Amino acid sequence: MKFVRTWGPLFFGLLILFLFFYFRLKPLINQTFPYTFDQGRDFLKAQSIIVNHRLTFIGPPAGGLDGVFHGAWWYYFLAVAYLVFNGAPWGFSAMLIFISLIELAGFSYFLKKEVGLLPALMFSILFAGSSYLISMSSFAINGVIGFPFILLWIFSLYEFFKTKKPIYLFLIFFSLGNIFEAEVPFGIFTIPAFFITLVLTGQIKNFFGEKKNLIYSLTGLVIPFGPRILFELKNHFLQTRTFLGYFLHPQLHSPQSFSSIVTNRIGIFNYYFGGSLPASSPVIILIFVLLSIYGIYFVFKKSSSRLKMLVKFLIIFLAALFAVSFFYRDIFWTNYFEGLSLYFIVFMSISLSTINQAKNKYVKLLPLAILFFLFAFNFYAFAKDINNRQPVADVGMREQLKTLNYLETAANHQSICVRVYTPPIIPYTYDYLFDYYVRTGKIKSIGQGYVDDKCFYVIENDQYKFRIDQFRKDNIPQGAKLLSIKKITDNVKVELWKFP
C-alpha cells in the first residue's frame, strides 16, 4: 500500500504529462498550428519591438468593437518568444505550450496541497485532455495570455479567503486587469460580474474594509492597465470616448432579441463546458453537468469553510457573468468568453472529487471511475490518432512553409522577386516568413521588383475570382510570359512569370 501511495501519483503524473505533450506538440511537429492574418501581423509587431526597438502602448484590435484594442502585453509576450527562439515561426506556439505547462503544474500543486491528491489528478487529466485547451495551446492569439491569470485569480481568491492577506488582493486585481487586457470583451463582463459576486456573497467589507486593502487592490488593477493609460493620454482618450459611446449612444449592427441572447449565451456556455472535456457529445456533457451538481452537495457538507467559499463564489460569479452579458445586445462572438473552459475545469475538479466523501461505498468510488474514464478516453484518442494513416493535412502554417520551402529551392540562395495574393489582401502571413527566411540566410533577399526579368507569384484561392483577376491585372506586366506553375497545395500555387 505504501508503494502505491508513493509511486502511484508519480506514475499517473507521468501519464498525464505524456498526454499533455503528445496532443500539444503534434501540431508543432507537423507544422499545422494556426497561422492566419492576425498571427502574421502580430509576429511582425513583435519583431519590430525586438529588432527596431519600437515599443507600443496598445495591442491588436478587439474584433467587433471598433476603436477598441486589446492590451499591449500580448505583443511583449510575443517579443519574448521572438527573442528566445530567434524569431522561429514555431517558437511562438512553443512558448504558449511552455506557459500552459506552468499552468498545469502550478495549479495541480496548489490543489494537491490545499484540497487533496484526487482533485489535483482530476484537474491535471481534464487540463491535459481538454479539447478546447488542446486546440488553443498552439494558437498564438491574444486571448490565450489571459489563461494563466484566470488560474492565478482563482488561486488568489482561495488564499485570500484563507489568510485575508492584502497581497492576495493585489494578485486578484492584477489578474482581473490582465484578463481584461488579454481579451477586452471578456474583461468587460468579468470585472462587473466579480463586483456583483462580492456584493451577493457579502465580501465587500472583507475586500475593502481597510484602507490598505483598497490600495493593494487599486495597485494590482492599475499596473496591467499602464500601457493602455499611456495610450489614452497620448491619443486624447480615444478608447474611453469609444466606450462611453457604446454605453450612452449604442449603435447596434445586428440587434438581438432577448430570447436569442439567452439562447446564444447558453450555447456559448455549453460550447466551453464541452471544450473542458476530452469529448463534447451532448450525453457526456449532460452526465458531467449532473455529476458536478451532485458534487456541490458534498462540497458544502464536507469541505473546509474556505473551499466552500471558493466554490460558492465561483458559482455566483459564473451566474453573474452569464447575466451581465445580456446587456450586450449585438452579435456576440464565442471568443468574447475566451478561457471560460478553465473555470469549468477547476469547478469540476473540486466538485467531482468531493463525491468520495459520500457514505455509500459505491458512490465513494465514483470519482475514481470518472478519473478512469478520462484516462481511458484520452488514451483511446491517442491510440486512434497513432493508427490514423491519413497524410498530414496542409493546414495552418504548414501551407505557407511548403510555399516558402519551394521558393527557397527555386532561389538557390539568390535574390528573388515574389508577389503574393492572399484573400485578406495584406499578406502579413508571408511577409513575416519572408523576413525570417532572409534573416536566417535561407534566401538572399525577397522583393517585388523583377529579378533577371522574372518574378514568382504566390496565388491563394479566393471564392471571389474577380479579386484574383484584378490582382493579376495590377501586378503582371502586359506581355509577360508564364514560364511555369507549381501547385503547392489544393489552396496555393506558385507561378513564375518572365518579363518580355
C-alpha positions in Angstrom: 0.0 0.0 0.0 2.9 2.3 0.8 4.3 1.6 -2.6 1.1 2.6 -4.3 0.8 5.8 -2.3 4.4 6.7 -3.1 4.7 5.7 -6.7 1.1 5.8 -7.9 0.8 9.7 -8.1 4.2 9.7 -10.0 3.0 7.1 -12.4 -0.3 8.9 -13.1 1.6 12.2 -13.3 3.9 10.9 -16.0 0.9 9.5 -18.0 -0.7 13.0 -17.8 2.5 14.7 -18.9 2.7 12.2 -21.8 -0.8 13.1 -23.0 -0.2 16.8 -22.4 2.9 16.8 -24.6 1.6 14.4 -27.3 -1.6 16.4 -28.0 0.2 19.8 -27.9 3.5 19.0 -29.6 2.0 17.2 -32.6 0.8 20.4 -34.3 4.4 21.8 -33.9 6.0 18.7 -35.3 3.6 18.7 -38.3 3.6 22.5 -38.6 -0.2 22.5 -38.6 -0.6 25.1 -35.8 -2.9 28.0 -36.7 -1.4 30.8 -38.8 -3.6 33.5 -40.2 -3.6 37.2 -41.0 -3.7 38.0 -37.2 -0.7 35.9 -36.4 1.4 37.3 -39.2 0.5 40.9 -38.2 1.3 40.2 -34.5 4.6 38.4 -35.2 5.8 41.3 -37.4 4.9 43.7 -34.5 6.9 41.5 -32.0 9.8 41.5 -34.5 9.6 45.3 -34.7 9.8 45.6 -30.9 13.0 43.5 -30.8 14.7 44.5 -34.0 13.7 48.1 -34.4 13.1 48.8 -30.6 9.7 50.3 -31.5 7.7 50.0 -28.3 3.9 50.1 -28.3 1.2 51.1 -25.8 -1.6 49.2 -27.3 -2.4 45.7 -28.7 -4.3 44.3 -31.6 -7.9 45.4 -32.5 -10.7 43.9 -30.4 -12.8 42.2 -33.0 -16.4 43.5 -33.1 -15.6 46.6 -31.1 -14.5 49.3 -33.5 -12.0 51.7 -32.0 -11.1 49.4 -29.0 -7.9 47.4 -28.7 -6.6 44.5 -26.7 -3.7 45.2 -24.3 -0.1 45.7 -25.4 1.2 42.9 -23.1 0.4 40.4 -25.9 2.9 42.0 -28.2 5.5 41.9 -25.4 4.9 38.3 -24.7 5.4 37.6 -28.4 8.6 39.7 -28.3 10.0 37.5 -25.5 9.2 34.4 -27.6 10.8 36.0 -30.6 13.9 36.6 -28.5 14.0 33.1 -27.0 13.5 31.3 -30.3 15.3 33.8 -32.6 12.0 34.5 -34.4 11.4 30.9 -35.5 7.8 30.7 -36.7 7.1 27.8 -34.4 8.7 29.5 -31.4 5.6 31.5 -30.5 3.5 28.3 -30.2 6.3 26.6 -28.3 6.2 29.5 -25.8 2.5 29.1 -25.4 2.9 25.4 -24.6 5.5 26.2 -22.1 3.2 28.6 -20.3 0.4 26.0 -20.5 2.8 23.5 -18.8 3.4 26.0 -16.0 -0.4 26.4 -15.6 -0.8 22.7 -15.3 2.0 22.1 -12.9 1.3 25.2 -10.7 -2.4 24.8 -10.2 -2.1 21.0 -9.8 0.4 21.6 -7.0 -1.9 24.1 -5.4 -4.9 21.7 -5.5 -2.7 18.8 -4.1 -1.5 21.0 -1.2 -4.8 22.6 -0.3 -7.5 20.2 -1.4 -6.0 16.8 -2.0 -4.4 14.4 -4.5 -7.7 13.4 -6.2 -8.7 17.0 -7.2 -5.2 17.6 -8.4 -5.3 14.5 -10.6 -8.8 15.3 -11.8 -7.6 18.8 -12.8 -4.5 17.5 -14.5 -6.2 15.0 -16.7 -9.0 17.4 -17.6 -6.5 20.1 -18.4 -4.3 17.8 -20.4 -7.2 16.3 -22.4 -9.4 19.3 -22.7 -10.4 19.6 -26.4 -10.6 23.4 -26.1 -7.2 23.8 -24.3 -5.5 21.5 -26.8 -6.9 23.5 -29.7 -5.7 26.7 -28.1 -2.3 25.5 -26.8 -0.5 26.4 -30.1 -2.9 29.1 -31.3 -0.9 32.3 -31.0 -3.9 34.7 -30.4 -4.0 37.3 -27.7 -6.8 35.7 -25.6 -4.6 32.8 -24.5 -2.4 35.0 -22.3 -5.4 35.5 -20.1 -5.5 31.8 -19.2 -2.7 31.8 -16.6 -4.4 34.8 -14.9 -7.7 33.1 -14.7 -6.0 30.4 -12.6 -4.0 32.9 -10.7 -7.3 34.7 -9.9 -8.9 31.6 -8.6 -5.8 30.7 -6.5 -5.6 34.2 -5.1 -9.3 34.2 -4.1 -8.8 30.9 -2.2 -5.7 32.2 -0.4 -7.5 35.5 0.5 -10.4 33.6 2.0 -7.9 31.6 3.9 -5.4 34.2 5.1 -7.1 37.7 4.5 -3.6 38.9 3.5 -3.8 42.0 1.2 -1.1 40.6 -1.1 -3.7 38.3 -2.4 -6.0 41.2 -3.1 -3.2 42.7 -5.2 -3.0 39.4 -7.1 -6.8 39.2 -7.5 -7.0 42.6 -9.2 -3.7 42.2 -11.0 -5.2 39.0 -12.6 -8.5 40.8 -13.4 -6.6 43.6 -15.1 -4.6 41.1 -17.2 -7.7 39.1 -18.1 -9.2 42.4 -19.4 -6.0 43.3 -21.3 -5.8 39.9 -22.9 -9.4 39.7 -24.2 -11.2 43.1 -23.7 -14.8 41.8 -24.2 -14.3 39.1 -21.6 -12.8 41.6 -19.2 -15.7 44.0 -19.7 -18.1 41.2 -18.5 -15.7 39.7 -15.9 -15.0 42.8 -13.8 -18.7 43.8 -13.2 -19.6 40.1 -12.6 -16.8 40.0 -10.0 -18.1 43.0 -8.1 -21.7 41.7 -8.3 -20.4 38.5 -6.7 -18.7 40.4 -3.9 -22.0 42.0 -3.1 -24.0 38.8 -3.3 -21.5 36.9 -1.1 -21.2 39.7 1.5 -17.4 40.1 0.8 -17.3 43.9 0.2 -16.2 44.6 3.7 -13.6 41.9 3.8 -12.1 43.1 0.5 -12.3 46.9 1.0 -12.9 47.4 4.7 -9.4 48.7 5.3 -7.6 51.4 3.5 -4.5 49.2 2.8 -6.8 46.7 1.1 -8.1 49.3 -1.2 -4.5 50.5 -2.0 -3.4 46.9 -2.8 -6.5 46.3 -5.0 -6.1 49.5 -7.0 -2.4 49.0 -7.5 -3.0 45.5 -8.8 -5.6 46.8 -11.2 -3.7 49.8 -12.5 -0.4 48.0 -13.3 -1.8 45.9 -16.2 -3.6 49.0 -17.5 -0.4 51.1 -17.5 0.3 50.9 -21.3 -3.3 51.5 -22.1 -3.4 54.6 -19.8 -0.4 56.0 -21.6 -2.1 55.3 -25.0 -5.2 57.1 -23.8 -3.2 60.1 -22.6 -1.3 60.3 -25.9 -4.5 59.8 -28.1 -6.9 62.1 -26.3 -8.8 59.3 -24.6 -9.8 57.6 -27.9 -10.9 54.3 -26.4 -12.5 56.0 -23.4 -14.7 58.0 -25.7 -15.5 54.9 -27.7 -16.5 53.0 -24.6 -18.8 55.9 -23.5 -20.3 56.0 -27.0 -21.2 52.3 -26.8 -22.9 52.8 -23.4 -24.5 56.2 -24.0 -25.4 56.0 -27.7 -25.2 52.4 -28.7 -25.3 51.7 -32.4 -26.1 48.1 -32.9 -25.1 46.4 -36.1 -27.4 43.5 -35.6 -29.7 43.9 -32.6 -30.7 40.7 -30.9 -34.0 39.8 -29.2 -33.9 38.8 -25.5 -34.7 35.2 -26.4 -32.0 34.9 -29.0 -29.5 36.5 -26.5 -30.4 33.8 -23.9 -30.2 31.0 -26.4 -26.8 32.4 -27.7 -25.3 32.6 -24.2 -26.5 29.1 -23.3 -24.9 27.8 -26.5 -21.6 29.5 -25.6 -21.6 28.2 -22.1 -22.3 24.8 -23.5 -19.5 25.1 -26.0 -16.9 26.0 -23.3 -18.2 23.4 -20.9 -17.9 20.8 -23.7 -14.5 22.1 -24.5 -13.3 21.4 -21.0 -13.8 17.7 -21.6 -11.9 15.4 -24.0 -15.2 14.8 -25.9 -18.2 17.1 -26.1 -21.1 14.9 -27.1 -24.5 16.1 -25.6 -24.7 12.9 -23.5 -21.3 13.3 -22.0 -21.8 17.0 -21.3 -25.2 16.2 -19.5 -23.6 13.5 -17.4 -20.7 15.7 -16.3 -23.1 18.6 -15.5 -25.3 16.4 -13.4 -22.3 14.8 -11.6 -20.8 18.3 -10.9 -24.1 19.5 -9.4 -24.3 16.3 -7.3 -20.7 17.0 -6.1 -21.7 20.5 -4.9 -23.7 18.9 -2.2 -20.6 17.2 -0.7 -18.5 20.3 -1.1 -20.9 22.3 1.1 -21.4 19.4 3.5 -17.9 18.0 3.9 -15.3 20.6 2.8 -13.4 23.3 4.7 -15.1 26.7 5.0 -12.6 28.4 2.6 -13.2 25.8 -0.1 -16.9 26.2 0.4 -16.5 29.9 0.0 -14.4 29.5 -3.2 -17.0 27.2 -4.8 -19.9 29.4 -3.7 -18.0 32.4 -5.2 -17.3 30.6 -8.5 -21.0 29.5 -8.8 -22.3 33.0 -8.2 -19.6 34.6 -10.4 -20.4 32.3 -13.4 -24.2 33.1 -13.0 -23.3 36.8 -12.8 -21.1 36.5 -15.9 -23.9 34.9 -17.7 -26.4 37.6 -16.7 -24.1 40.6 -17.3 -23.5 39.5 -20.8 -27.2 40.1 -21.6 -26.5 43.9 -21.6 -24.6 43.4 -24.9 -27.4 43.1 -27.4 -25.3 43.0 -30.6 -23.6 40.0 -32.3 -21.8 38.1 -29.5 -18.8 36.1 -30.7 -17.7 33.0 -28.9 -14.2 34.4 -28.3 -15.8 37.1 -26.1 -15.7 34.4 -23.3 -12.2 33.1 -24.3 -10.9 30.9 -21.4 -14.2 30.1 -19.8 -13.4 26.4 -20.0 -10.8 26.9 -17.3 -13.5 27.9 -14.8 -15.4 24.7 -15.6 -12.3 22.5 -15.3 -11.5 23.9 -11.8 -15.1 23.6 -10.7 -15.4 20.0 -11.9 -12.0 19.1 -10.4 -13.3 20.1 -7.0 -16.9 19.1 -7.1 -16.4 15.7 -8.8 -13.6 14.7 -6.4 -15.6 15.6 -3.3 -18.1 12.9 -4.1 -15.7 10.5 -2.5 -17.0 11.9 0.9 -20.3 10.0 0.3 -21.2 7.4 2.9 -22.3 4.8 0.3 -19.2 2.7 -0.6 -20.2 2.5 -4.3 -20.8 6.2 -4.6 -17.5 6.9 -2.9 -15.8 5.1 -5.9 -17.5 7.4 -8.4 -14.6 9.9 -8.6 -12.2 7.1 -9.3 -14.5 5.8 -12.0 -14.6 9.3 -13.6 -10.8 9.5 -13.4 -10.5 6.1 -15.1 -13.0 7.2 -17.8 -11.0 10.4 -18.5 -7.7 8.4 -18.7 -9.3 5.7 -20.9 -10.9 8.2 -23.3 -7.6 10.2 -23.7 -5.6 7.1 -24.4 -8.3 5.9 -26.8 -7.9 9.2 -28.6 -4.1 8.8 -28.6 -4.4 5.2 -30.0 -6.8 6.3 -32.6 -4.5 9.1 -33.7 -1.5 6.8 -33.8 -3.3 4.4 -36.0 -4.5 7.2 -38.4 -2.8 6.6 -41.7 -4.1 9.7 -43.4 -1.5 12.1 -44.7 -0.9 15.3 -42.7 -3.3 17.9 -43.9 -1.9 21.1 -45.4 -3.4 23.4 -42.8 -2.1 26.1 -40.6 1.5 27.3 -41.1 2.3 24.1 -42.9 0.8 25.5 -46.1 2.9 28.7 -46.1 6.1 26.8 -45.1 5.7 24.5 -48.0 5.4 27.5 -50.3 8.5 29.1 -48.7 10.5 25.9 -49.0 9.7 25.7 -52.7 10.8 29.4 -53.2 13.9 28.7 -51.2 14.8 25.8 -53.6 14.0 27.9 -56.6 16.0 30.9 -55.3 19.1 28.8 -54.7 20.4 31.3 -52.2 19.9 34.2 -54.6 17.7 37.3 -54.6 14.2 36.7 -56.0 11.0 38.6 -56.8 7.8 37.4 -55.1 4.4 39.0 -55.3 1.6 37.5 -53.2 -2.2 37.3 -53.5 -4.0 36.2 -50.4 -7.7 36.8 -49.6 -7.1 39.1 -46.7 -5.3 41.3 -49.3 -2.4 42.3 -46.9 -0.1 39.3 -46.9 1.2 39.5 -43.3 1.5 35.7 -43.1 4.0 35.7 -46.0 5.7 39.0 -45.0 6.8 37.5 -41.7 8.1 34.3 -43.2 9.9 36.2 -46.0 11.7 38.2 -43.3 12.6 35.1 -41.4 13.9 33.2 -44.4 16.0 36.2 -45.4 17.3 36.9 -41.9 18.3 33.3 -41.4 20.1 33.2 -44.8 17.8 30.7 -46.5 17.1 33.2 -49.2 19.4 36.1 -50.0 16.6 38.7 -50.4 13.0 38.9 -51.4 11.4 41.9 -53.1 8.6 42.8 -55.5 10.9 44.1 -58.3 11.6 41.7 -61.1 15.0 39.9 -60.8 16.6 38.7 -64.0 13.3 39.7 -65.7 11.5 37.0 -63.6 9.1 37.1 -60.7 7.2 34.4 -58.7 3.5 34.9 -58.0 2.0 33.2 -55.0 -1.7 32.8 -55.6 -4.1 31.6 -52.9 -7.6 30.5 -53.8 -10.4 33.0 -53.3 -14.1 32.4 -53.7 -14.3 35.9 -55.3 -12.4 35.2 -58.5 -12.7 38.8 -59.7 -10.2 39.8 -56.9 -7.6 37.4 -58.3 -8.2 38.8 -61.8 -7.7 42.3 -60.5 -4.5 41.3 -58.8 -3.2 39.8 -62.0 -4.1 42.9 -63.9 -2.4 45.2 -61.4 0.8 43.1 -60.9 1.6 41.1 -64.1 3.2 43.3 -66.7 1.4 43.4 -70.1 3.1 40.9 -72.4 4.8 38.9 -69.7 5.2 35.2 -70.4 4.1 32.4 -67.9 7.1 30.0 -67.6 5.7 27.5 -65.0 3.0 26.7 -62.5 3.7 24.8 -59.3 0.8 23.5 -57.3 1.9 23.7 -53.6 -1.4 22.6 -52.0 -5.1 22.5 -53.1 -5.2 26.1 -52.0 -1.9 27.6 -53.2 0.0 27.7 -56.4 3.2 29.5 -57.4 3.5 30.9 -60.9 6.8 32.0 -62.5 6.5 34.9 -65.0 9.1 36.4 -67.3 9.1 40.0 -68.4 9.1 40.2 -72.2 
